[in-house]
Amino acid sequence: MNCYFKILIGALLFVNGIVAQEITTTQNQSNTLQLEKPSINQSKKVALLLPFNLTKVQNDTVNTLADRLKKDKFLNMTLDFYSGAILAIDSIKKLGISIDVSVFDSEETKSSSNIAKLINDNRLDTFSAVIGPFYQANIEKTAELLSASQVAVISPLSKEVGKSFPNLVQTITSPTIIRAAIFDFMRSKNGNVIAVVDKKKVSVKKYIAENQKDVRFAALDPNGALNVGSLKSQLVKNKINYVVMETANTTMIKATLTAMLSAQPFYNVQLVILEPNETLDTDEIEFESLIKLKLLYPSMSRENDSAEAMLFENTYKAENKITPSVFAIRGFDVTFDTLMRLSQTTSFLDSLSIQSTEQVESKFEYVKTENGGYANKGTYILYYDADLKLKVAK
């Protein structure tokens, strides 16, 4: 808890005091996460619009700061993101890059914010990029207000897909793109793809039937159980047989795993899921079976044990006395990627089309959307290997 007090007090001082900080140094160190040699002589301005909602914190006469930190999950998420962003700024500083970073309290809820006032009072239309706010409606409002001046607005956390603006950058890979990526991967391996879909998963069956027309479905019995004979009859020799399993039913999961394991001596089979499945984490499902079938799935993030990732984790622990959460890592990844792109000779928006990057946990590979703006299609295909480690499929 002490680290959160430290972060929040820092935010109070930083946001309410000097909101602009030029991060300039002549020190240099190598960093394999950068795009290219940065242009260190050109200072650009970046704003972080984060929902600290400090007025509510300061005016709360019921809860102490400690109580609020215990109860307020949204504040904790914000502080985690902020702590990761601060570490990204420090990392950029060590690369000798000159960028002005300003942090503002967006004072936002899902239906309100002080974005318009912040933009007007602080001339954010003169900035190169804005990271945040968090909620999709507020992100869209920010992009709309800054579109005329072509200030890039980076959405750090929203999974929603709404209005598009030419300066709006969605960093979260949409579920649609992630789902399509696993089918593209299986197709790239010339795989034979069979789907085992629970009768309750109507939308999944409809998606596969309409968008992945080469996929065959294993039949279900009249009572909705898997027809094991149908599944096995569709396996083919001399190809990898991907079995896409979409069900939360324990009985169906066990039947699918048993059928695949019994076929494994004669066929090359691999289990696939399209999204996290909580049933697979229960005691009723043997993890060993998932390992034997090399469970494969798509994800917008990865596990990273590279030297750079370990440096990030160790540095974060040293600064904050805790292991970085997913939101802290996200704060680092989005901020570091943004600052590195701004350090290049091309404009930020131009860099989105020509440069893809990987940070600690995420991949940033942008495409222009049909209606304007940019969407991240960065996706990892992950699998459990025999050594029990989660790896990126090649």
Secondary structure, DSSP 8 states (H G I E B T S, - for coil): -HHHHHHHHHHHHHHHS--EEEE--S-----TTSSSS--TT--EEEEEEE---HHHHHH-SSS-HHHHHHH-HHHHHHHHHHHHHHHHHHHHHHTT--EEEEEEE----SS--SHHHHHHHTTGGGSSEEE--SSHHHHHHHHHHHTTTT-EEEESS--------TTEEE-S--HHHHHHHHHHHHHHTT-EEEEEE-TT-HHHHHHHHHH-TT-EE--B-TTS-B-HHHHHHT--TTSEEEEEEE---HHHHHHHHHHHHHHTTTSEEEEE-SS--GGGGSTTS-HHHHHHTT-EEEESB----SHHHHHHHHHHHHHHSS---HHHHHHHHHHHHHHHHHTSSS-HHHHHHH--EE-SSBEE-EEE-TTSSEEE---EEEEE-TTS-EEE--
